[in-house]
């Protein structure tokens, strides 16, 4: 069993994830996608099978298009001194497809 910390963990530098890009990171055995959307950072669990065309709302993990029906977990992110930090405690994604 993997022990989970309740402290933010360095995931990347701000320069490693410029606006409009993403990076897959692994923290405590979890694959997490880190996104920079207009200089705001978000982290969600990695999609297991992206070839089916499902889309997700990055800030909330909500499903935007089928065939997916289960929202993705999200992670708290903060930036300090040029470092992007992620809290490795997943928050359950919210919302059903096509609903706010």
C-alpha positions as CSV (number, residue, x, y, z in Angstrom):
1,X,0.0,0.0,0.0
2,X,1.3,3.4,-0.9
3,X,1.4,6.1,1.8
4,X,-0.2,9.4,0.7
5,X,1.2,12.7,2.1
6,X,-1.0,15.7,2.8
7,X,1.7,18.1,1.8
8,X,2.2,19.7,-1.6
9,X,4.9,18.1,-3.7
10,X,7.0,19.8,-6.4
11,X,5.8,18.6,-9.8
12,X,7.5,20.8,-12.3
13,X,8.8,24.3,-12.8
14,X,6.6,26.9,-14.4
15,X,9.0,27.0,-17.4
16,X,8.5,23.3,-18.0
17,X,4.8,23.7,-18.7
18,X,4.3,26.9,-20.8
19,X,0.7,28.3,-21.3
20,X,-1.3,26.0,-23.6
21,X,0.7,22.9,-22.8
22,X,0.6,19.9,-20.5
23,X,2.9,17.4,-18.9
24,X,2.3,14.0,-17.4
25,X,3.9,13.5,-14.0
26,X,4.0,10.7,-11.5
27,X,3.4,11.5,-7.8
28,X,3.2,8.8,-5.2
29,X,2.5,6.2,-8.0
30,X,-0.3,8.2,-9.6
31,X,-0.1,9.4,-13.2
32,X,-1.3,13.0,-13.2
33,X,-1.7,15.4,-16.2
34,X,-0.6,18.9,-15.3
35,X,-2.1,21.6,-17.5
36,X,-1.2,25.3,-17.9
37,X,-4.3,27.1,-19.1
38,X,-3.6,30.9,-19.6
39,X,-1.0,30.7,-16.8
40,X,-3.4,28.9,-14.4
41,X,-2.3,25.4,-13.5
42,X,-4.6,22.4,-13.1
43,X,-4.0,18.7,-12.4
44,X,-6.3,15.8,-13.3
45,X,-5.9,12.0,-13.3
46,X,-4.5,10.7,-16.6
47,X,-7.1,9.4,-19.1
48,X,-6.7,5.7,-19.6
49,X,-7.9,5.6,-23.2
50,X,-8.0,8.9,-25.0
51,X,-8.6,7.5,-28.5
52,X,-12.3,7.3,-28.0
53,X,-12.6,11.1,-28.2
54,X,-14.1,11.9,-24.8
55,X,-13.4,15.5,-23.6
56,X,-13.2,16.7,-20.0
57,X,-13.5,20.1,-18.2
58,X,-9.9,20.5,-16.9
59,X,-10.8,22.5,-13.7
60,X,-13.5,20.2,-12.5
61,X,-12.9,16.8,-14.3
62,X,-16.5,17.0,-15.6
63,X,-17.2,14.9,-18.7
64,X,-17.9,17.2,-21.7
65,X,-18.5,14.5,-24.4
66,X,-19.4,10.9,-24.5
67,X,-18.5,8.0,-24.5
68,X,-17.0,8.8,-21.1
69,X,-19.6,9.1,-18.3
70,X,-17.4,9.2,-15.2
71,X,-15.7,12.5,-14.2
72,X,-11.9,12.5,-13.7
73,X,-10.4,13.1,-10.3
74,X,-8.7,16.5,-9.8
75,X,-5.8,17.6,-7.7
76,X,-5.1,20.9,-5.9
77,X,-2.2,22.9,-7.5
78,X,-0.3,26.0,-6.4
79,X,2.7,27.9,-7.6
80,X,5.4,29.1,-5.3
81,X,8.8,30.6,-6.3
82,X,8.5,29.3,-9.9
83,X,7.6,25.7,-8.8
84,X,4.3,24.1,-9.6
85,X,3.2,22.1,-6.5
86,X,0.5,19.4,-6.4
87,X,-1.3,18.0,-3.4
88,X,-1.4,14.2,-4.0
89,X,-4.9,13.8,-2.6
90,X,-7.5,13.3,-5.3
91,X,-10.7,15.2,-5.3
92,X,-13.6,13.4,-6.9
93,X,-14.5,14.9,-10.3
94,X,-17.9,16.6,-10.4
95,X,-20.7,16.7,-12.9
96,X,-22.3,14.4,-15.5
97,X,-21.9,14.7,-19.2
98,X,-23.3,17.9,-20.7
99,X,-24.5,19.2,-17.3
100,X,-22.9,21.9,-15.2
